[in-house]
Amino acid sequence: MLLAIRTNFDPSIGPARLIFGFEAVIIGGLGSLWGTLAGGIVLGVAQGIGAQLDPGWQVLAGHLAFLIVLAVRPEGLFPKVRG
C-alpha cells in the first residue's frame, strides 16, 4: 500500500521489488528481523549514494553493497544464533 502511494507500479514490477527484498534479508542475516531492517537500511543508503553520484548507478550501488556484505560476512550482519 505504501508503494502505491509513493510511485507507480504494475504486475510486472514484482521481480524487481523481490530482488531488493531478498538482498535486504541476506544482508541482515536469515531469520533476524532486526537484521532485515538493518539490511534494508544499508541497501537504501547505498542506493541513495549511488543515485547522488549518477542516477543510472542507483540500482548498481545497491547490488554492489549486497555483494560486498556477502563477500565479507556470508552469514549476514546479524545472523540468528542457534543454541
Backbone torsions as a table, in degrees:
resi	resn	phi	psi	omega
1	MET	NA	-40.4	179.6
2	LEU	-65.5	-35.7	177.6
3	LEU	-64.4	-36.9	-179.5
4	ALA	-66.1	-33.0	179.8
5	ILE	-73.1	-37.6	-171.3
6	ARG	-85.8	-35.3	-173.2
7	THR	-148.6	170.3	175.5
8	ASN	-79.0	148.5	175.4
9	PHE	-150.6	160.6	177.9
10	ASP	-148.3	172.6	-176.9
11	PRO	-60.8	-23.8	-177.6
12	SER	-83.2	-2.9	-178.4
13	ILE	-84.2	-6.9	-176.4
14	GLY	-52.6	-52.7	-178.9
15	PRO	-60.4	-35.1	179.2
16	ALA	-66.1	-41.4	178.5
17	ARG	-72.6	-34.8	-178.9
18	LEU	-64.9	-38.5	-179.1
19	ILE	-66.7	-35.7	176.8
20	PHE	-67.4	-40.1	176.5
21	GLY	-64.1	-42.6	177.3
22	PHE	-60.7	-45.4	-179.7
23	GLU	-63.6	-39.5	179.1
24	ALA	-63.2	-41.3	179.8
25	VAL	-67.7	-42.5	-179.7
26	ILE	-68.9	-40.3	177.7
27	ILE	-61.1	-43.9	-177.6
28	GLY	-73.7	-31.9	-176.7
29	GLY	114.8	130.7	-177.6
30	LEU	-62.2	132.6	176.4
31	GLY	86.6	-1.6	-178.3
32	SER	-106.9	112.9	-179.4
33	LEU	-66.4	-44.9	178.9
34	TRP	-68.8	-32.1	176.0
35	GLY	-65.7	-38.8	177.2
36	THR	-64.2	-40.0	175.9
37	LEU	-62.0	-45.9	178.3
38	ALA	-63.5	-39.2	177.5
39	GLY	-62.6	-39.9	176.8
40	GLY	-65.5	-37.9	178.0
41	ILE	-67.1	-44.3	178.1
42	VAL	-59.9	-44.7	179.8
43	LEU	-64.0	-43.0	179.2
44	GLY	-65.6	-41.4	178.7
45	VAL	-66.0	-42.1	178.5
46	ALA	-61.8	-41.9	178.7
47	GLN	-68.0	-35.7	177.6
48	GLY	-65.3	-42.8	177.9
49	ILE	-65.5	-42.3	177.7
50	GLY	-61.4	-38.4	179.4
51	ALA	-69.1	-31.8	177.8
52	GLN	-69.0	-36.0	179.4
53	LEU	-70.9	-48.9	179.9
54	ASP	-161.7	127.7	-177.4
55	PRO	-55.5	-28.3	179.1
56	GLY	-74.7	-13.6	-177.6
57	TRP	-94.5	1.7	-175.8
58	GLN	-58.3	-54.8	-178.1
59	VAL	-69.3	-39.1	179.1
60	LEU	-60.5	-41.5	179.8
61	ALA	-63.2	-38.3	177.0
62	GLY	-64.9	-43.6	178.9
63	HIS	-66.3	-37.8	177.9
64	LEU	-65.5	-40.4	176.3
65	ALA	-60.8	-41.5	177.5
66	PHE	-60.7	-47.1	-179.1
67	LEU	-65.8	-37.0	178.9
68	ILE	-66.4	-45.7	178.1
69	VAL	-64.0	-39.3	179.4
70	LEU	-65.4	-35.9	178.8
71	ALA	-73.6	-37.5	-176.5
72	VAL	-82.0	-45.7	-179.1
73	ARG	-131.6	87.6	-177.1
74	PRO	-62.0	-22.0	179.6
75	GLU	-84.8	-6.3	179.7
76	GLY	99.6	173.5	-178.5
77	LEU	-72.0	-40.4	-179.2
78	PHE	-129.6	74.9	-177.7
79	PRO	-68.3	146.8	176.3
80	LYS	-75.0	122.8	-176.9
81	VAL	-90.1	128.0	176.8
82	ARG	-100.7	127.7	-176.1
83	GLY	-120.8	NA	NA
